[in-house]
Amino acid sequence: MKGILSTAAALALMTALAPAQAAEKWDMPLAYSATNYHSENAALFAKAVTEATGGELEIVTHPSGSLYKGGEIYRAVRTGQAPIGERLMSALGNEHPIFEIDALPFLASSFEAAHDLYLASRPAVEKILDEQGLVFLYAVPWPPQGLYHESPVNSVSDMEGAKFRAYNAATARLAELMGAVPTKIEAAEISQAFATGVATSMISSGSTGYDRKIWEHVGYWYDVNGWLPKNMVIANKDAWDSLDDETRAVIRGAAAMAEQAGWAKAEELSTWYAEQLAANGMTVEGPSDQLKADFEKIGEIMTKEWLERAGDTGQSVVDAYRNK
């Protein structure tokens, strides 16, 4: 009996002295630099979750494609290699056409219109993600897209033969319709691509151009307000389901705050980025009437093509957006 009591006491003492169960850690891959507002916003989201759970769930961000490159993040989260991550939605058109809706030229070219389109499309996006074993958390837009080029562009005909950086199927198709030559290049590879002549032109936000010091390679940016693509943050469904209700509620709350803050920051920075491009010697101006008309025509073609691919799901989303 004495031996049994001694053993029991020893076990009790070991339990009392043992460290608490290790906190769970979620690594969060990001494609963009640590100083980009998307990455900064994600870092604040991660910090909010970590602090609100008392460190029981620690989310650690890995910017600049340091953990997984941009093109690898979606698959990494879907397969459980990473429990959470951020990805440009429109780069996932091969997964489902609905992800490309915010990259259709001139369908929604202001922050207000882009938010309306987001609200109209979110249920469909969440449904597709759920079917792929993923949980949607939040989405934040980039500023309106503009045209970067090495020389003046007065009409789409001036883009003939340009080496065009494409970051998704939509921008590749846009390049084709302009007569340019598309080349798939992730954000982290932009500087090298332009420095080596692999790319001489692209359509992207002022944010991307500023982050990559694009003025070192091209001299013109046309503020065409083409569209406002979004980055979305997603979680692996198995990892999500392993959390308790309280922790999931904390993440949802932090995600809602990150989304609101991200949209506000994108709009705040939109003008500032254009000013920085000009301050660094670039010619920054709106499109000519001809260039705008050319782009609007291309937009109509691409929207029609997209609706054919997206079927009833795409049509219902566009109808909900247009009839708001």
C-alpha positions in Angstrom: 0.0 0.0 0.0 2.8 2.4 0.9 4.5 1.7 -2.5 1.2 2.4 -4.3 0.7 5.7 -2.4 4.3 6.7 -3.1 3.8 6.0 -6.8 0.5 7.9 -6.9 2.1 10.9 -5.1 5.0 10.9 -7.5 2.7 10.9 -10.5 0.7 13.7 -9.0 3.9 15.7 -8.4 5.1 15.1 -12.0 1.7 16.2 -13.4 1.8 19.4 -11.3 5.4 20.2 -12.3 4.9 19.3 -16.0 4.7 22.3 -18.4 1.2 23.2 -19.7 0.3 21.7 -23.0 2.2 23.4 -25.8 0.3 26.1 -27.6 -0.7 25.4 -31.2 1.2 27.2 -33.9 -0.2 28.1 -37.3 2.4 29.2 -39.9 0.8 31.6 -42.4 2.5 32.0 -45.8 2.2 35.3 -47.6 3.3 36.1 -51.1 4.1 39.8 -50.7 6.8 41.7 -48.9 6.6 42.4 -45.1 6.1 46.1 -45.8 3.2 45.7 -48.2 -0.1 46.6 -46.5 -1.6 43.2 -47.2 1.2 41.6 -45.2 1.1 44.2 -42.5 -2.6 43.7 -42.2 -2.1 39.9 -42.0 0.5 40.4 -39.3 -2.0 42.5 -37.2 -4.6 39.8 -37.7 -2.2 37.1 -36.6 -1.2 39.1 -33.5 -4.8 39.8 -32.6 -5.6 36.0 -32.7 -2.5 35.1 -30.8 -3.2 37.7 -28.0 -6.9 37.0 -27.8 -6.3 33.3 -27.3 -3.7 34.0 -24.7 -1.1 32.3 -26.9 -3.1 29.1 -27.1 -3.2 29.6 -30.9 -0.1 31.4 -32.2 -0.3 32.5 -35.9 3.1 33.4 -37.4 3.2 35.1 -40.8 5.9 34.4 -43.4 6.0 37.2 -46.0 7.7 37.5 -49.4 7.0 33.9 -50.4 9.6 32.8 -47.8 7.6 29.7 -46.7 5.7 28.9 -49.9 5.8 30.9 -53.1 2.7 32.7 -54.2 1.7 30.0 -56.6 2.2 27.3 -54.0 0.2 28.8 -51.1 -3.3 27.7 -52.1 -2.3 24.1 -52.6 -0.3 24.1 -49.4 -3.3 25.2 -47.4 -5.6 22.9 -49.2 -3.4 19.8 -48.5 -2.8 20.8 -44.9 0.9 21.6 -45.4 0.0 25.1 -44.0 -3.1 25.6 -41.9 -3.7 29.1 -43.1 -2.5 31.4 -45.9 -3.2 34.3 -48.2 -3.6 34.1 -51.9 -4.6 36.4 -54.8 -8.1 35.2 -55.6 -8.0 35.8 -59.3 -4.9 33.6 -59.7 -7.2 30.6 -58.9 -9.3 30.6 -62.1 -8.2 27.1 -62.9 -9.8 26.0 -59.6 -13.1 27.7 -60.5 -14.1 30.7 -62.6 -15.8 32.4 -59.7 -12.4 33.3 -58.3 -11.7 35.5 -61.4 -14.7 37.7 -61.1 -12.8 40.6 -59.5 -10.3 40.6 -62.4 -12.8 41.3 -65.2 -11.8 44.7 -66.7 -14.2 47.5 -65.9 -16.9 45.3 -64.4 -16.2 47.0 -61.0 -13.6 49.8 -61.2 -14.1 51.7 -57.9 -13.9 50.8 -54.3 -17.6 51.1 -53.8 -18.4 49.0 -56.9 -15.7 46.4 -55.9 -17.2 46.0 -52.5 -20.7 45.5 -53.9 -19.2 42.8 -56.2 -17.5 41.2 -53.3 -20.7 41.0 -51.3 -22.5 39.5 -54.3 -19.8 36.9 -54.9 -18.8 36.0 -51.4 -21.5 33.2 -50.8 -20.5 31.5 -54.1 -16.8 31.8 -53.2 -17.4 30.3 -49.7 -19.3 27.4 -51.2 -16.6 26.5 -53.6 -13.9 26.8 -50.9 -15.9 24.6 -48.6 -16.2 21.9 -51.3 -12.4 22.0 -51.6 -11.8 21.6 -47.9 -11.1 25.2 -47.1 -12.6 27.9 -44.9 -12.9 31.5 -46.1 -11.8 34.1 -43.5 -11.5 37.5 -45.1 -10.6 39.4 -48.3 -8.9 42.7 -48.9 -8.6 44.5 -52.3 -5.6 46.0 -54.1 -6.0 49.6 -55.3 -7.4 49.9 -58.9 -5.1 48.4 -61.5 -3.1 50.6 -63.8 -0.9 50.0 -66.9 2.9 50.1 -66.6 4.9 50.4 -69.8 8.3 51.3 -70.9 7.1 53.9 -73.4 3.9 56.0 -74.0 0.6 54.2 -74.7 -2.1 56.1 -76.5 -4.1 53.0 -77.7 -4.1 49.3 -77.3 -2.2 49.1 -80.6 0.9 50.5 -78.8 1.0 47.3 -76.8 1.7 45.1 -79.8 4.5 42.6 -79.0 5.1 43.9 -75.5 6.4 41.4 -73.0 3.6 41.5 -70.5 3.7 40.2 -67.0 0.6 38.1 -66.3 -0.3 37.0 -62.8 -3.4 35.0 -63.6 -5.4 33.6 -66.5 -7.4 36.9 -66.9 -4.3 39.1 -67.3 -2.9 36.5 -69.8 -6.1 36.8 -71.8 -6.0 40.6 -71.5 -2.4 40.5 -73.0 -3.6 38.4 -75.9 -6.4 40.7 -76.7 -4.0 43.7 -76.6 -1.5 41.9 -78.9 1.1 41.6 -76.1 3.0 38.5 -75.2 2.0 37.2 -71.7 4.5 35.7 -69.3 3.5 34.3 -65.9 5.4 36.1 -63.2 4.7 36.1 -59.4 4.9 39.3 -57.4 8.2 38.4 -55.8 9.8 37.9 -59.2 8.7 41.2 -60.7 12.0 43.2 -60.2 14.2 40.5 -61.7 11.8 40.0 -64.6 11.9 43.7 -65.5 15.6 44.0 -64.8 16.4 41.2 -67.2 13.9 42.2 -69.9 11.7 39.2 -69.4 8.9 41.7 -68.9 8.5 45.2 -70.1 4.9 45.9 -69.2 2.2 44.9 -66.8 -1.2 45.9 -65.4 -1.0 46.1 -61.6 -1.7 48.4 -58.7 0.3 51.4 -57.6 1.1 49.3 -54.5 2.9 46.6 -56.5 4.9 49.2 -58.5 5.9 51.0 -55.4 7.0 47.9 -53.6 9.1 46.7 -56.5 10.5 50.2 -57.4 9.2 49.7 -60.9 10.5 53.2 -61.8 13.9 51.6 -62.2 12.7 49.8 -65.2 9.7 51.6 -66.8 8.7 55.2 -67.1 4.9 55.3 -67.5 1.9 54.4 -65.4 -1.6 54.9 -66.7 -4.3 55.0 -64.0 -6.9 53.1 -66.0 -8.9 51.9 -62.9 -9.2 48.5 -64.6 -10.4 46.4 -61.6 -9.7 45.8 -58.0 -8.5 42.3 -57.4 -8.5 40.9 -53.9 -6.3 38.7 -51.7 -8.2 36.3 -49.5 -7.1 34.5 -46.4 -8.2 30.9 -46.1 -7.8 28.1 -43.6 -7.5 24.4 -44.0 -10.9 22.9 -43.0 -9.4 20.0 -40.9 -7.2 22.5 -39.0 -10.2 24.7 -38.5 -12.4 21.9 -37.3 -9.8 20.9 -34.8 -10.2 24.2 -32.9 -12.8 24.7 -30.2 -15.8 27.1 -30.8 -14.3 29.9 -28.7 -11.1 29.9 -30.7 -13.0 29.9 -34.0 -15.0 32.8 -32.8 -11.9 34.7 -32.0 -10.5 34.1 -35.5 -13.8 35.2 -37.1 -13.7 38.4 -35.0 -10.1 39.2 -35.9 -10.8 38.4 -39.6 -13.8 40.8 -39.7 -11.6 43.6 -38.2 -8.8 42.8 -40.6 -11.1 42.9 -43.6 -12.5 46.3 -42.6 -9.1 47.7 -41.8 -7.7 46.3 -45.1 -10.3 47.9 -47.3 -9.9 51.2 -45.6 -6.1 51.1 -46.0 -6.3 50.1 -49.7 -8.4 53.2 -50.4 -6.3 55.4 -48.2 -3.1 54.3 -50.0 -4.5 54.4 -53.6 -3.7 58.0 -54.2 -0.5 57.9 -52.2 1.0 55.2 -54.3 0.4 57.1 -57.5 2.1 60.1 -55.9 5.1 58.1 -55.0 5.4 56.7 -58.6 5.4 60.3 -59.9 7.8 61.4 -57.2 10.3 58.8 -58.4 10.2 60.1 -61.9 7.4 58.2 -63.6 4.9 59.8 -65.9 1.6 59.2 -64.1 -1.7 60.1 -65.9 -5.1 58.8 -66.9 -5.7 56.9 -70.1 -6.4 58.6 -73.4 -10.0 58.4 -74.6 -8.9 55.9 -77.2 -7.1 53.7 -74.7 -10.1 53.8 -72.3 -12.4 52.8 -75.2 -10.1 50.0 -76.2 -10.0 48.7 -72.7 -13.7 48.9 -72.3 -14.2 46.8 -75.4 -11.7 44.2 -74.2 -13.6 44.2 -70.9 -16.9 43.4 -72.6 -15.2 40.5 -74.5 -13.7 39.1 -71.3 -16.9 39.4 -69.3 -18.8 37.5 -72.0 -16.1 34.8 -72.2 -16.1 34.5 -68.4 -19.9 34.1 -68.2 -19.7 31.3 -70.6 -17.2 29.5 -68.4 -18.9 30.4 -65.1 -22.3 29.3 -66.1 -25.4 29.8 -63.9 -23.2 30.5 -60.8 -21.4 33.3 -62.5 -24.5 34.8 -64.1 -26.4 34.8 -60.8 -23.5 36.7 -59.1 -23.2 39.3 -61.9 -27.0 39.7 -61.8 -27.0 40.2 -58.1 -24.2 42.8 -58.4 -25.8 44.7 -61.3 -29.3 44.7 -59.7 -28.2 45.9 -56.3 
